[in-house]
Amino acid sequence: MISKETNELLTRVGPGTPMGAVLRRYWHPIAAVQELNEKATKAVRLLGEDLVLYKDLSGNYGLLHRHCPHRRADLSQGFVEERGLRCNYHGWLFDETGKCLAQPFEDTANPAGRYREKICQPAYKVEAKAGMLWAYMGPAPAPLVPSWEPFTWANGFAQVVFANIPCNWLQCQENSIDPVHFEWMHANWKIRLEGKSGYSPTHKRLGFDEFDYGFVYRRIREDTDENDPLWTEGRVCLWPNAFFLGSHIEWRVPVDDENTLSVTWAFRRVPKEREPYVQERVPYWYGPIKDSKGEWITSHVMNQDFVAWVGQGPITDRTKENLGRSDIGIARIRKRLLADVDAVAAGNEPKGLIRDPALNECVRLPLVGRNELMSGYTMNELLANTSLNRVHTRYHLQYGQPESVAREYEEAMGFTFHRGGFVERR
C-alpha cells in the first residue's frame, strides 16, 4: 500500500500540482481531426482546465482557455475567422497563440489606446497526427508528437474511438501493466457471459522490464512457454498514460482528477488483394459505457476494463490495497512516476520525451506479430483462420461502433459481415 499523501501526489493533475506538471510535458490526444472538420469549435477539459479547441478558416488549430477575458463568455460558442476565434458576445478575436487581434468597439472608440495589445488569452499548442488532434500544455520548447510505428503503416483502415470514464486516470493506466487481469476480467468473464463453466489457462510466470518509452510486461500461461511471443516480445505500458498492443493504442487522458477520456487508435491492414489502399479520412466515434437501463455494458473487452476502473471509485484509496506478486509492474510504474515528479521539480525532463526529428520518423516499440502486420494476409487466409476472422470483422474492442463506420470498414476490407460472424467476399 502507499500513503494518502503519495496517492494524492500521483492522482491530482490540475494546475500547480506535481503530477499535473509532469503530465503537461507530454502530448495528449484530445479529439479526432474529423470532429473539427464537422464543427469548427469544441469545448474540452484537460488536466483540470476548461478549454476550447478550434480550427479557423485557414486550417490553423488553436486551444485557448474557454472563457473570454473580456466578460467571461464561452468561447466554444464563438465563431472562427480566416485567422483565429472570435467571441460571439462582443467580437473580441484571438489567434492560436492567445494574442488578441481585434476588439471591435475599443478599436473604433479609442484606436490610439491599443487596448488589445494588453490582452492575451492563455493558449496551448495543437498538432494533428494519425487522425487525432494532440494538445501540449507544458513549457517551451515542446517535444515532438511521437510518430509511433503503427502511425507509419500503409494499406490499412484506422479509426479513433472515445469513451468518457468517470474516474481518475491512474487506475485506468495501471490496467496497462496488469497481465493477470486478462485471465479473469476478459477470458473467464467471457466464459461466464456465454453461460459456460470452467476457467481459462492460468498465468504461471510474469516479467517486467523498463525501456525508453515505458515498460514491457511478459507472461507465460499454463498453455504456453518461453517461446510464446507474449514472453519473447511482450506488451507495452506506453509512457506515461497509454497501452500499446500492436494493432491499436489506448490512451487514458486525464480530464481532471475524477474523469478520464479513453482514446483508442485502432488499425486493421486490408487484405493483400485490396492493396494499394489509401484511407482518405480517419473516422471517429464515441462509445457508451452503460445501456439504456443504466446497466454496465460488459460485452466487449474495453467495456469490461471500464467496469473495473470505475468500480474502484472516483479516486481509488490505495492506502487500503494489499498488493501481491502480480502487482510488481504496478509498483514499478508508481515508483517511476514519483521519480518523474522529482525530475520535473528539479528542472529536468521526465521519461520518454522525443526531440530528435530523425528518430521520430518512426519510433519502433516491442511488437507481437510485427511480420504479420507488415506483410498482411490474403482474403482466403482471413476467411480460413477463425481468430483472424474474429478480429477482422466488426470492431471487437469496444461496444457501440456506428453502422456508418462499419460500412466504411467493410468497403476498405472488401468484405460483407453477417450476424453470425461469417464473412463473404463483396
Residue, then its C-alpha position, 0 to 999 in steps of 0.5 A: m500500500i502507499s500513503k494518502e499523501t503519495n496517492e494524492l501526489l500521483t492522482r491530482v493533475g490540475p494546475g500547480t500540482p506535481m503530477g499535473a506538471v509532469l503530465r503537461r510535458y507530454w502530448h495528449p490526444i484530445a479529439a479526432v481531426q474529423e470532429l473539427n472538420e464537422k464543427a469548427t469549435k469544441a469545448v474540452r477539459l484537460l488536466g483540470e482546465d476548461l478549454v476550447l479547441y478550434k480550427d479557423l478558416s485557414g486550417n490553423y488549430g488553436l486551444l485557448h482557455r474557454h472563457c473570454p477575458h473580456r466578460r467571461a463568455d464561452l468561447s466554444q460558442g464563438f465563431v472562427e475567422e480566416r485567422g483565429l476565434r472570435c467571441n460571439y458576445h462582443g467580437w473580441l478575436f484571438d489567434e492560436t497563440g492567445k494574442c488578441l487581434a481585434q476588439p471591435f468597439e475599443d478599436t473604433a472608440n479609442p484606436a490610439g489606446r491599443y487596448r488589445e495589445k494588453i490582452c492575451q488569452p492563455a493558449y496551448k499548442v495543437e498538432a494533428k497526427a494519425g487522425m487525432l488532434w494532440a494538445y501540449m500544455g507544458p513549457a517551451p520548447a515542446p517535444l515532438v508528437p511521437s510518430w509511433e510505428p503503427f502511425t507509419w503503416a500503409n494499406g490499412f483502415a484506422q479509426v479513433v474511438f472515445a469513451n468518457i470514464p468517470c474516474n481518475w486516470l491512474q487506475c485506468q493506466e495501471n490496467s496497462i501493466d496488469p497481465v493477470h487481469f486478462e485471465w479473469m476480467h476478459a477470458n473467464w468473464k467471457i466464459r461466464l457471459e456465454g453461460k459456460s463453466g470452467y476457467s481459462p489457462t492460468h498465468k504461471r510466470l510474469g516479467f517486467d522490464e523498463f525501456d525508453y518509452g515505458f515498460v514491457y510486461r511478459r507472461i507465460r500461461e499454463d498453455t504456453d512457454e518461453n517461446d510464446p511471443l507474449w514472453t519473447e516480445g511482450r506488451v507495452c505500458l506506453w509512457p506515461n498514460a497509454f497501452f500499446l498492443g500492436s494493432h491499436i493504442e489506448w490512451r487514458v487522458p486525464v480530464d481532471d482528477e475524477n474523469t478520464l477520456s479513453v482514446t483508442w487508435a485502432f488499425r486493421r491492414v486490408p487484405k493483400e488483394r485490396e492493396p494499394y489502399v489509401q484511407e482518405r479520412v480517419p473516422y471517429w466515434y464515441g462509445p457508451i459505457k452503460d445501456s439504456k437501463g443504466e446497466w454496465i455494458t460488459s460485452h466487449v473487452m474495453n467495456q469490461d476494463f471500464v467496469a473495473w476502473v470505475g468500480q474502484g471509485p472516483i479516486t481509488d484509496r490505495t492506502k487500503e490495497n494489499l498488493g501481491r506478486s502480480d502487482i510488481g509492474i504496478a509498483r514499478i510504474r508508481k515508483r517511476l512516476l514519483a521519480d518523474v515528479d522529482a525530475v520535473a521539480a528539479g528542472n529536468e525532463p521526465k521519461g520518454l520525451i522525443r526531440d530528435p526529428a530523425l528518430n521520430e520518423c518512426v519510433r519502433l516499440p516491442l511488437v507481437g506479430r510485427n511480420e504479420l502486420m507488415s506483410g498482411y494476409t490474403m482474403n482466403e487466409l482471413l476467411a480460413n483462420t477463425s481468430l483472424n476472422r474474429v478480429h477482422t470483422r466488426y470492431h471487437l474492442q469496444y461496444g457501440q461502433p456506428e453502422s456508418v463506420a462499419r460500412e466504411y470498414e467493410e468497403a476498405m476490407g472488401f468484405t460483407f459481415h453477417r450476424g453470425g460472424f461469417v464473412e463473404r467476399r463483396 
